[in-house]
Amino acid sequence: MDVRKGGKHRRRFRTGSPGGSPPGPARPGFWRSPLRGPWLTAVFGLVLLVGVPVMFVTGLLSYAAYNPDLARINDQTPDKGVLGFYLFSWPTSPHWIYRVTQGLHVTLGIVLVPVLLAKLWSVVPRLFSWPPLRSPAHALERLSLLLLVGGVLFQFATGILNIQLEYLFPGSFYTLHFYGAWVLMGAFAVHVALRLPEALRAVRGRRAASGPPAVGESAAALVTPRPAAPTMSRRGAVALVGAGSGTLLAVTVGQSIGGPFRRTAVLAPHGQEPGTGPNGFQINKTAASLGIRPSDTGPGWRLTVDGGGRRVVLTLDELRAMRQYESALPIACVEGWSTPDQLWRGVRLTDLAALVGLAADTPHVLVQSVQRGGSFAAAVLRDNQVRDGRTLLALRVNGAVLSADHGYPARTIVPGAPGVHNTKWVTRLGFGELS
């Protein structure tokens, strides 16, 4: 008797609760919401099945827009290896391409937050299924689930922080977000392969939307054996989540449209609109915040143009004396905000290349700023960007001289390029150089 009691006692110690039942949140009946079930989880899952790949593709396009294979100065994700298989020369037409792709990426990421949280809430019981590992196949599924949940939370959290210009994470956002996206999508693909048939059956009504499914099926972990009193229907829960996403859309999309609609983007960071007038449109960083001194851009400022073994040094007056062109182009940044088209006026980069004998076959160009260090201090533009007639070393915008915060005395403006490649306070152009 004592031995049997001791054995029973040891079994109770191993399981963590009387009678061999699982401990804590793994215990049947611990999660009591009557809303959880295969149908609700499947609905949220199918929305994410569409939304997450769109975010992934637009995120990869955002990375390609930096032309990372062109020069290390453009690339903050070294050793990407086969993960960069898809990279291509970023086009200049249509001139709003980056504004649309990155606006879609950021806006969709915000809009999907309620769906993501609702999906995670709906599957919480499954995360605590007991025993934790039942077979090698189950172990693989659990690992993919860990990577999926961790990856999606990491990607959404770092993305939202970046949108808010809060760089609380260690290291480069580009590196973290790029590698994190591939980890997430690997786990996402495994999860879809395992769960998509079940989700489709649940939505089509081939299994009950309420009540416990057959014992041993994965959906059993979602349905509580002791449901609490319902406070809304499952369809009501879907409508509530949809209303949350719609509200976030209404208070976010304005930052990608720009202009007067930016005032509707109440969750976007504000305070980067430098007054009114011709220069009164969005910026990321002020001249003062980046240590741009008046002496850097004052009467002593010069533009150095190098290429083909030749060098030309120009004053601001000499630049103004060259033939001036106009381009109507927006500024669009990785954080998701963009401006409507602004009317820029300045000198074509092809004309500046001609000064050093490179008119016939204009190569790529290294653009350097008076800014000291940081991701905005330099960029390399591809030859197709240089040769586009709309690419300018701009001296004026909307009929006025550039303000200090918009890059006085000169900045590049490039159709279709991320805002970071529209370098401000330009002091040197190195044609044919990469660093």
Residue pairs with C-beta under 8 A, 6 or more apart in sequence:
11 20
12 18
12 19
12 20
15 21
15 22
15 23
16 22
16 23
16 24
17 23
17 27
21 27
21 28
22 28
22 130
22 131
24 30
24 128
25 31
25 124
25 125
25 128
26 128
26 129
26 130
28 224
28 225
28 226
29 224
29 225
29 226
30 125
30 128
31 124
31 125
31 224
32 224
32 226
32 227
32 228
33 224
33 227
33 228
34 210
34 224
34 227
34 228
34 229
34 230
35 122
35 230
35 232
35 233
35 234
35 237
36 122
36 125
36 222
36 223
36 224
37 209
37 210
37 219
37 222
37 223
37 234
38 198
38 199
38 202
38 207
38 209
38 213
38 219
38 222
38 223
39 202
39 203
39 209
39 234
40 122
40 234
40 237
40 238
41 119
41 122
41 123
41 199
41 202
41 222
42 198
42 199
42 200
42 202
42 203
43 203
43 238
44 115
44 118
44 119
44 122
44 238
44 241
45 119
45 195
45 199
46 199
46 203
47 112
47 115
48 112
48 115
48 116
48 119
49 192
49 196
49 199
51 108
51 111
51 112
51 115
52 112
52 152
52 184
52 185
52 188
53 185
53 188
54 104
54 108
55 105
55 108
55 109
55 112
56 181
56 184
56 185
58 101
58 102
58 104
58 105
58 108
59 105
59 177
59 181
60 86
60 181
61 101
61 105
62 98
62 101
62 102
62 105
62 334
62 418
63 77
63 87
63 174
63 178
64 86
64 87
64 88
64 90
65 90
65 98
65 101
65 102
65 416
65 417
65 418
66 74
66 75
66 90
66 174
66 418
66 420
66 421
67 74
67 89
67 90
67 380
67 381
67 382
68 74
68 75
68 77
68 80
68 84
68 87
69 75
69 84
69 87
70 364
70 380
70 382
70 434
71 364
71 366
71 380
71 434
71 435
72 78
72 434
72 435
73 366
73 378
73 379
73 380
73 434
73 435
74 379
74 380
74 421
76 172
76 174
76 175
76 375
77 172
77 174
77 175
77 178
77 179
80 178
83 178
83 179
83 182
89 382
89 384
90 382
90 385
90 416
90 417
91 97
91 384
91 416
92 384
92 385
92 388
92 390
92 391
92 414
92 415
92 416
92 417
93 388
93 415
93 416
94 416
95 329
95 330
95 390
95 415
95 416
96 330
96 332
96 416
97 416
98 332
98 416
98 417
98 418
99 256
99 330
99 332
99 338
102 256
102 332
102 333
102 334
102 336
102 338
102 418
103 253
103 256
103 257
103 332
103 336
103 338
104 256
105 336
106 159
106 163
106 252
106 256
106 335
106 336
107 249
107 252
107 253
107 256
107 336
109 156
109 159
109 160
110 160
110 163
110 248
110 249
110 252
110 267
111 245
111 248
111 249
111 252
112 156
112 245
113 156
113 160
113 245
113 248
114 241
114 244
114 245
114 248
115 241
115 245
116 152
116 156
118 237
118 241
120 149
122 222
123 222
125 221
125 222
125 224
126 218
126 221
126 222
127 145
127 149
129 221
132 142
133 139
133 142
140 190
141 190
141 194
144 187
144 190
144 191
144 194
145 187
145 191
147 183
147 184
147 186
147 187
148 184
148 187
148 188
148 190
148 191
151 180
151 183
151 184
151 187
151 188
152 184
152 188
154 176
154 180
154 184
155 177
155 180
155 181
155 184
158 169
158 173
158 176
158 177
158 180
159 177
161 167
161 168
161 169
162 173
162 177
162 334
162 335
163 268
163 269
163 335
163 336
164 269
165 269
165 284
165 335
167 173
169 176
195 218
198 218
198 219
201 207
202 209
202 219
207 213
207 219
209 234
210 223
211 223
212 220
212 223
212 225
213 219
213 220
213 223
214 220
232 240
248 267
250 264
251 264
251 265
251 266
251 267
252 265
252 267
252 268
252 336
253 261
253 264
253 265
254 261
254 262
254 263
254 264
254 265
254 268
255 262
255 265
255 268
255 336
255 337
255 338
256 336
256 337
256 338
257 338
257 340
258 281
258 282
258 330
258 337
258 338
258 339
258 340
259 339
259 340
262 268
262 273
262 282
262 337
265 337
268 336
268 337
269 335
272 282
272 283
272 284
273 280
273 281
273 282
273 283
274 280
274 281
274 283
274 286
274 403
274 405
274 406
277 400
278 397
278 398
278 399
278 400
279 397
279 398
279 400
279 402
279 403
279 405
279 406
281 331
281 339
281 340
281 342
282 331
282 337
282 338
282 339
283 405
283 406
284 333
284 335
284 376
284 419
285 376
286 404
286 405
287 297
287 404
287 405
287 425
290 371
290 374
290 376
291 371
291 372
292 370
292 371
292 404
292 425
296 370
296 425
297 370
297 404
297 408
297 409
297 425
301 315
301 316
301 370
301 409
301 427
302 313
302 314
302 315
302 427
303 313
303 314
303 315
303 316
303 319
303 393
303 410
303 426
303 427
303 428
303 429
304 311
304 312
304 313
304 427
304 428
304 429
305 311
305 312
305 313
305 314
305 352
305 353
305 355
305 356
305 428
305 429
305 431
306 356
306 428
306 429
306 430
306 431
306 433
307 353
307 356
307 357
307 358
307 363
307 365
307 429
307 430
307 431
307 432
307 433
308 356
308 357
308 358
308 431
308 432
310 356
310 357
311 356
312 355
312 356
316 395
316 409
316 410
319 346
319 347
319 393
319 395
319 410
320 395
322 347
322 351
323 347
323 348
323 351
324 345
324 346
324 347
324 395
325 345
325 346
325 347
325 348
325 389
325 392
326 343
326 344
326 345
327 343
327 344
327 390
327 391
327 392
327 394
327 413
327 415
328 341
328 342
328 343
328 344
329 341
329 342
329 344
329 390
329 413
329 414
329 415
330 338
330 339
330 340
330 341
330 342
331 338
331 339
331 342
331 413
331 419
331 422
332 338
332 339
332 418
332 419
333 418
333 419
333 420
334 418
334 419
334 420
342 397
342 398
343 397
343 398
343 399
344 392
344 394
344 396
344 397
344 413
345 392
345 394
345 395
345 396
345 397
345 399
346 392
346 393
346 394
346 395
346 396
346 410
346 413
347 392
347 393
347 395
348 389
348 391
348 392
348 393
349 362
349 365
349 381
349 386
349 391
349 392
349 393
349 412
349 429
350 359
350 362
350 386
350 387
350 389
352 393
352 429
353 359
353 362
353 363
353 365
353 386
353 431
356 431
358 431
358 432
362 383
362 386
362 387
362 431
363 383
363 386
363 431
363 432
364 380
364 381
364 382
364 383
364 386
364 431
364 432
364 433
364 434
365 380
365 381
365 386
365 429
365 430
365 431
365 432
365 433
366 378
366 379
366 380
366 428
366 429
366 430
366 431
366 433
366 434
366 435
367 378
367 379
367 380
367 381
367 412
367 421
367 423
367 426
367 428
367 429
368 377
368 378
368 423
368 426
368 427
368 428
368 429
368 430
369 376
369 377
369 378
369 423
369 424
369 425
369 426
369 427
370 425
370 427
371 377
371 424
371 425
375 420
376 420
376 423
376 424
378 423
379 412
379 420
379 421
379 423
380 433
380 434
380 435
381 391
381 412
381 414
381 417
381 421
385 391
385 414
385 415
385 417
386 431
388 414
388 415
390 415
391 412
391 413
391 414
391 415
392 412
392 413
393 410
393 411
393 412
393 426
393 429
394 402
394 407
394 410
394 411
394 412
394 413
395 401
395 402
395 409
395 410
396 402
397 406
401 408
402 408
402 409
402 410
402 411
406 424
407 423
407 424
407 425
407 426
408 425
409 425
410 425
410 426
411 422
411 423
411 424
411 425
411 426
412 421
412 422
412 423
412 426
413 422
414 421
414 422
